[in-house]
Amino acid sequence: MNWLQKLERKINKFAIHNLMYYIVALTGLVFILYMFFGYEFISRLYFFPDAILNGEIWRIITFVFIPPSFSPLWIIFALYFYYMIGRTLEQQWGTARFNLYYMFGVIGTVAASLLTGTIGMPTYLNLSLFLAFAHLFPDFQVLLFLIIPVKMKYLAYLNWFFFAFTILTGSMSDRVAAIVALANFFIFFYGDFTRGVKRRVSNNDTRSEFNRQIREFKRKNR
């Protein structure tokens, strides 16, 4: 049992079932309030380290609920998509592990933003959910623009490119958020990658041994 599994067992009774439902619902509520009160309301939710140090501690969590878009049409699809991804991950992993994944992303974003003095954003945290889903279900199809069927693994390639481009050329706040999101992803999928590498090495060794035996057989039967 690794440290993640031990942590899962410890928080299991405190884990929030259907966590993504609450996140999406509160994000939708924030969007509705934005429609009435405008950017001034949203600006009170962003993770600004200086504002938090001045006592606005609610920003530590409210930045999570900032909508990924302020377009009425796009927000419906975005929230549905994130809910579908979150619910599927929770069903695949279990409630405790999904809670940990999201909690680690939030804590990492908060810590990195406080240390660097940059703005904390939920964008890359949510994109890390997409990466997790695509890794577990690479052949799952979605309808791009509601008409074009595309497998998740191909959208994940674009996502990886976006992360790389952001880390290389983005602002400091974007870079920090992207790096933290990727670190969270690799913490949870490190085992999958190492097992994959070991499996490929083992397959290569088996193939090499098979080819050696074939060559030896041919040499003896000349």
N, C-alpha and C positions, 0 to 999 in steps of 0.2 A: 504494500500500500504506500503510494507516494504522498508527499506533503499536501498536494491538492485534494486528494481523496480524504485525508485526515481532516482537512479544513472543511470539506463538504459535510462530513459527519457531524462536526461541531456546530455548524450553523443550520443544519437541516431543519430543526424545529422552529427556527426564526425566519427561515426563507419565505419570501412573499410569492405565493402561488399566482400565476398569471400576471407576473410583473409587467410585461410589455403592455398589457391592457391599461394599466394605470398610467404608464408613461405616455402612451398614445392619447389617452383621454385627457390628461392634463395638458399635453402639447396642443391638442385641439382646443381646449378651453383658453389657453394663452393666445392662440390665433384669433379666436372670437373677440377676446378683450382687446387685442391689437386693432381689430377692425373698428372698435369704438373709440379707443384712446390713443391710437397711433404709436409712433416710435418712442415717445416719451415713456410710455408704459414698459415697452420692451427693454429700454435702456436700463431700467431698474432691476432687470433680471440677469443681465450679462455678468460673467465672472470677471470683475475688475479687482485685481489684488489690492490696490490702494483703497478702494471703496470698502472692501472686506476688513482691512486693517483699521478702517475708521468706524467699524461697528455694523456694517451692512452684511451681517453673517448669512442672511438668507440666500445670498448669491452663490454660496457654496453648493447649493443643490438646485436653485431655480434655473441655472443656465442649461440644465439638462432638458428643460421643457421648452426651450426656444425653438420655434418651428423651423424645419429645414427649408421652407419656402414661404413666401407671403403672397403667393398666387392662389386664389380661392380654388381653382381647378386642380392645380398641381398638388396642393396640400392634401387633398382627398386621396389621391393615388399614393403619395409618399407615405402618409400615415398608415394606409392599408398595407402597403408593402412592408413597412417596418414591423407592423403587428404580425403579419404572416410569418416573417423571418423569426421574430422573437418567440412566437408560440411554437413554431416548429423546432427551434433550438431547445426550448424548455422541454418539449416532449421527447426529444432525442437524448438530451443530457440528464434531464431531471431538474426539478426546481432549484435545488441547492447549487448545482454547478452553474446554471444559467445566471442565478443571482450573483455568484462569485465573479463570473465573467464581466457582467455589467458593473458590479461594484468596483472591481479592480480598475476598469476603464475610467470610472468617475474619480476614484482616489488618485490614480496616476495623473489624470488631467489637472486635478486640483493641486497636487504636489508640484508638478512641473511648472504650472502657471505661477504659483507662489514663489518658487525658487528663481524663476527667470523674470518675474514681473510682467509676464505677457497675459493677454486676454485668453481665458479658457472658453473653448467652443465645443458643442456636442457633435459637430459635423463628422469628425473623424472617429469619434466613439461609435456613432451609428454605422459608419462605413466598415468598422471592424466587425460589426454584426454580420454585414453582408459577406465579408471575407470568410467568416466562420461558416456561414450557411453554404457558400459556394464550395468550400473545402469538403464539407460533409455530403453535399448533394450536387456534385458538379454537373450532372446530366438533367437536373430539374429545369423545366422550360418555363419561361415567362413570355408574355406578348409585349414586345417593344412597340411603343406607340399604339398599343392595342391591336396590332395586326401582324407584326413580324415575330415569329417564334424564335427565341434565342436561348441557348443553354446557359446556365449560370456560370459555367467555367469560362465562357468567352467574355461575359461581362466582368468576371473577376480579373481577367487579363487587363482590361481597361482600368479597373480599379487599382491594380498594382502599378500600372503606368502612372496613374494620377498621383498615387502616393510618392512614387519615385520623383516625379516632376516637382511635386510640392516640396519635398525635402531638399531638392537641389536648388530650386529657384524661388520658393515661397518666402513670405515674411517670417520673422522669428516666431510669432505666435502660431502660424500655420505649421511651421517645421516642428515645433515642440509638440503640438497636438497630434500630428501625423506620426511622429516617432513613438509617442506614448501609446497610441492606438495599435501600432504594429508590434510593439513590445508586449502588449497584452495578448495579442493574437498568438505570438510565438510562445509565450508562457504556457498557454493551454494546448497548443498543437506541437510543441517540441517533440513529444513522444512519438507522434505520428510521423514526423519528418525523419527522426533517427531510425525508427523501425523501417521506413521506406528505404533509407540509404543502406541499412544492413541487409535488407532483402535483395536489393539490387546487387550488392557486393557478393552475397551468397549465390545469386543466380549466375553472375559472371564467373565465379569460381567453379560452379557446377558445369557451366558451358565450356570453360577452359579445360577442365578435367575430362569431359566427354570428348572434346576435340583431340586431346592428347591421346586418349585411348584409341580413337579411330586411327590416328596417325601411326600409333604403335602396332595396331592390328594390320594395317596396310603394309607396314615395313616387314612384319614377320611373314606375310603371305606373298611376298614378291617372288 
